[in-house]
């Protein structure tokens, strides 16, 4: 699929105390390894491209730049109400999770400094977020934060790394990816039940995603030798 957008880049050139503003149109017809999320309310598309978060109308048109691009940001995730976005800021000393108010374009940092917090996702009630973090110095674990109070708690503590958590639409079940000793697992954590490895693979797994009715869980499996991706489906008991 080709994604066609038009962006405008403005820069300042200084000649002997005279400032000249230069505008240039850049046509982008495709991209590699960028994140896209669709608003559950308006259907508009948020995506990370060229280090910034962009907003594209549901029916296409001019893309709006939401972040300034000074520090690379990735993986925008719409809130259930469609009013704000979570995103990940990547810097030399770690990665942080921020929240952007789409109406005002004001951003708020949600992470603690000095840690790697990544893969943010919303709880369907809209007041909690779940993410992967190394703040316990045991690799990446799954953590959750209550936004009104700022309280955080750890959900997993396995050997290796747990990442890419995602709640089912009813907020009852959590899926995530576990990596240990170069093997990957898609893990399902049903409410009130022990965790279950749905699939274990020597190939990298990523991007677990729930169907809205909670009956199907999909993920990507990366093929050998080429950066190809395959879809697999599991019927999930609700």
Secondary structure in CASP SS format (residue, H / E / C, confidence):
PFRMAT SS
TARGET T0000
AUTHOR 0000-0000-0000
METHOD secondary structure of the structure
MODEL  1
X C 1.00
X C 1.00
X C 1.00
X C 1.00
X E 1.00
X E 1.00
X E 1.00
X E 1.00
X E 1.00
X E 1.00
X E 1.00
X E 1.00
X E 1.00
X E 1.00
X E 1.00
X C 1.00
X C 1.00
X E 1.00
X E 1.00
X E 1.00
X E 1.00
X E 1.00
X E 1.00
X E 1.00
X E 1.00
X E 1.00
X E 1.00
X E 1.00
X C 1.00
X C 1.00
X C 1.00
X C 1.00
X C 1.00
X C 1.00
X C 1.00
X E 1.00
X E 1.00
X E 1.00
X C 1.00
X C 1.00
X C 1.00
X C 1.00
X C 1.00
X C 1.00
X E 1.00
X E 1.00
X E 1.00
X E 1.00
X E 1.00
X C 1.00
X C 1.00
X E 1.00
X E 1.00
X E 1.00
X E 1.00
X E 1.00
X C 1.00
X C 1.00
X C 1.00
X C 1.00
X C 1.00
X C 1.00
X C 1.00
X E 1.00
X E 1.00
X C 1.00
X C 1.00
X C 1.00
X C 1.00
X C 1.00
X C 1.00
X C 1.00
X E 1.00
X E 1.00
X E 1.00
X E 1.00
X E 1.00
X E 1.00
X C 1.00
X C 1.00
X C 1.00
X C 1.00
X C 1.00
X E 1.00
X E 1.00
X E 1.00
X E 1.00
X E 1.00
X E 1.00
X E 1.00
X E 1.00
X C 1.00
X C 1.00
X E 1.00
X E 1.00
X E 1.00
X E 1.00
X E 1.00
X E 1.00
X E 1.00
X E 1.00
X C 1.00
X C 1.00
X C 1.00
X C 1.00
X C 1.00
X E 1.00
X E 1.00
X E 1.00
X C 1.00
X C 1.00
X C 1.00
X C 1.00
X C 1.00
X C 1.00
X E 1.00
X E 1.00
X E 1.00
X E 1.00
X E 1.00
X E 1.00
X E 1.00
X C 1.00
X C 1.00
X C 1.00
X C 1.00
X C 1.00
X E 1.00
X E 1.00
X E 1.00
X E 1.00
X E 1.00
X E 1.00
X C 1.00
X C 1.00
X C 1.00
X C 1.00
X C 1.00
X C 1.00
X C 1.00
X E 1.00
X E 1.00
X E 1.00
X E 1.00
X E 1.00
X E 1.00
X C 1.00
X C 1.00
X C 1.00
X C 1.00
X C 1.00
X E 1.00
X E 1.00
X E 1.00
X C 1.00
X C 1.00
X C 1.00
X C 1.00
X C 1.00
X C 1.00
X E 1.00
X E 1.00
X E 1.00
X E 1.00
X E 1.00
X E 1.00
X E 1.00
X C 1.00
X C 1.00
X C 1.00
X C 1.00
X C 1.00
X C 1.00
X E 1.00
X E 1.00
X E 1.00
X E 1.00
X E 1.00
X E 1.00
X E 1.00
X C 1.00
X C 1.00
X E 1.00
X E 1.00
X E 1.00
X E 1.00
X E 1.00
X E 1.00
X E 1.00
X C 1.00
X C 1.00
X C 1.00
X C 1.00
X C 1.00
X C 1.00
X E 1.00
X E 1.00
X E 1.00
X E 1.00
X E 1.00
X E 1.00
X C 1.00
X C 1.00
X C 1.00
X E 1.00
X E 1.00
X E 1.00
X E 1.00
X E 1.00
X E 1.00
X C 1.00
X C 1.00
X C 1.00
X C 1.00
X C 1.00
X E 1.00
X E 1.00
X E 1.00
X E 1.00
X E 1.00
X E 1.00
X E 1.00
X C 1.00
X C 1.00
X C 1.00
X C 1.00
X C 1.00
X C 1.00
X E 1.00
X E 1.00
X E 1.00
X E 1.00
X E 1.00
X E 1.00
X E 1.00
X C 1.00
X C 1.00
X C 1.00
END
